[in-house]
Amino acid sequence: MHIPFPPPYRAPWLALLVLLAPALAGAQPGALDAALLAGTCLNCHAPEAPSGGPIPRLQGRDAAELRQRLRALQRGQVPDATVMTRLMKGYDDAQIEVLAQWFARQGDQR
């Protein structure tokens, strides 16, 4: 493996990488990440959507309920779902948790 730094500079960079690796590996999505993830949902699940409409609002729903529904969509266990089963396959468990918590904290926007 070729490292592009001359020998005297390799050790500090390698030490920095070793120190940062655990923090980067276990990084959880932050508030900005949650808002960005939720932004993709809000294209269809808009806060101004009518309650009980064909595409439900997500704001203010219980986090456990959202988490369960999102995971069921991800596993293809919702027979009346349309595109959501395909969309949810792109999210991992940490992102689903972040979305469920974020929407639950938003409260009812109406």
MIBALO-676941 format. One line per 3 residues: number of its first residue (from 1); their letters; for each residue x, y, z of C-alpha. Coordinates in nm, 2 decimals, always signed. Example, Ala and Ser with C-alpha at 12.3 -4.5 7.8 and 13.67 -1.06 7.14 Angstrom:
2
1) as) +1.23 -0.45 +0.78 | +1.37 -0.11 +0.71
***
This chain:
110
1) mhi) +0.00 +0.00 +0.00 | +0.14 +0.34 -0.10 | +0.08 +0.63 +0.14
4) pfp) +0.14 +0.96 -0.04 | +0.30 +1.13 +0.27 | +0.68 +1.12 +0.31
7) ppy) +0.79 +0.90 +0.61 | +0.82 +1.18 +0.87 | +0.45 +1.27 +0.82
10) rap) +0.30 +0.93 +0.81 | +0.30 +0.86 +1.18 | +0.09 +1.16 +1.28
13) wla) -0.17 +1.09 +1.01 | -0.19 +0.72 +1.10 | -0.23 +0.81 +1.46
16) llv) -0.51 +1.05 +1.38 | -0.68 +0.79 +1.17 | -0.65 +0.53 +1.45
19) lla) -0.79 +0.78 +1.70 | -1.09 +0.89 +1.49 | -1.19 +0.55 +1.35
22) pal) -1.40 +0.44 +1.64 | -1.59 +0.78 +1.65 | -1.65 +0.77 +1.28
25) aga) -1.76 +0.40 +1.28 | -2.02 +0.46 +1.55 | -2.15 +0.79 +1.43
28) qpg) -2.52 +0.83 +1.46 | -2.72 +1.06 +1.23 | -2.74 +1.41 +1.38
31) ald) -3.02 +1.67 +1.38 | -2.93 +1.80 +1.04 | -2.91 +1.45 +0.90
34) aal) -3.26 +1.38 +1.04 | -3.40 +1.69 +0.88 | -3.25 +1.60 +0.55
37) lag) -3.38 +1.24 +0.57 | -3.72 +1.37 +0.67 | -3.72 +1.62 +0.38
40) tcl) -3.73 +1.34 +0.13 | -4.05 +1.21 +0.31 | -4.21 +1.55 +0.32
43) nch) -4.22 +1.56 -0.06 | -4.53 +1.34 -0.04 | -4.61 +1.33 +0.33
46) ape) -4.66 +1.71 +0.36 | -4.76 +1.88 +0.68 | -5.06 +2.03 +0.50
49) aps) -5.19 +1.70 +0.38 | -5.55 +1.63 +0.49 | -5.58 +1.40 +0.78
52) ggp) -5.71 +1.06 +0.67 | -5.60 +1.12 +0.31 | -5.44 +0.86 +0.09
55) ipr) -5.09 +0.98 +0.18 | -5.09 +1.03 +0.56 | -4.91 +1.31 +0.75
58) lqg) -4.63 +1.17 +0.96 | -4.58 +1.47 +1.20 | -4.68 +1.40 +1.56
61) rda) -4.73 +1.03 +1.52 | -4.61 +0.80 +1.79 | -4.24 +0.71 +1.73
64) ael) -4.30 +0.34 +1.80 | -4.59 +0.33 +1.56 | -4.38 +0.50 +1.29
67) rqr) -4.08 +0.27 +1.35 | -4.30 -0.04 +1.33 | -4.47 +0.08 +1.01
70) lra) -4.14 +0.18 +0.84 | -3.98 -0.15 +0.92 | -4.29 -0.34 +0.79
73) lqr) -4.27 -0.14 +0.47 | -3.90 -0.22 +0.45 | -3.97 -0.59 +0.48
76) gqv) -4.25 -0.58 +0.23 | -4.51 -0.67 +0.49 | -4.77 -0.40 +0.40
79) pda) -5.00 -0.53 +0.13 | -5.16 -0.20 +0.05 | -4.83 -0.01 +0.01
82) tvm) -4.74 +0.12 -0.33 | -4.39 +0.27 -0.38 | -4.30 +0.28 -0.01
85) trl) -4.18 -0.09 +0.01 | -3.92 +0.00 -0.26 | -3.82 +0.33 -0.10
88) mkg) -3.77 +0.19 +0.25 | -3.52 -0.07 +0.13 | -3.28 +0.22 +0.10
91) ydd) -3.29 +0.30 +0.47 | -3.10 +0.12 +0.75 | -3.23 +0.07 +1.11
94) aqi) -3.05 +0.38 +1.24 | -3.21 +0.60 +0.98 | -3.55 +0.45 +1.04
97) evl) -3.51 +0.52 +1.41 | -3.40 +0.88 +1.34 | -3.70 +0.94 +1.11
100) aqw) -3.95 +0.79 +1.36 | -3.81 +1.01 +1.64 | -3.79 +1.32 +1.43
103) far) -4.15 +1.30 +1.30 | -4.28 +1.22 +1.65 | -4.11 +1.53 +1.79
106) qgd) -4.26 +1.75 +1.52 | -4.61 +1.74 +1.67 | -4.92 +1.79 +1.48
109) qr) -4.87 +2.07 +1.24 | -5.23 +2.16 +1.18
***
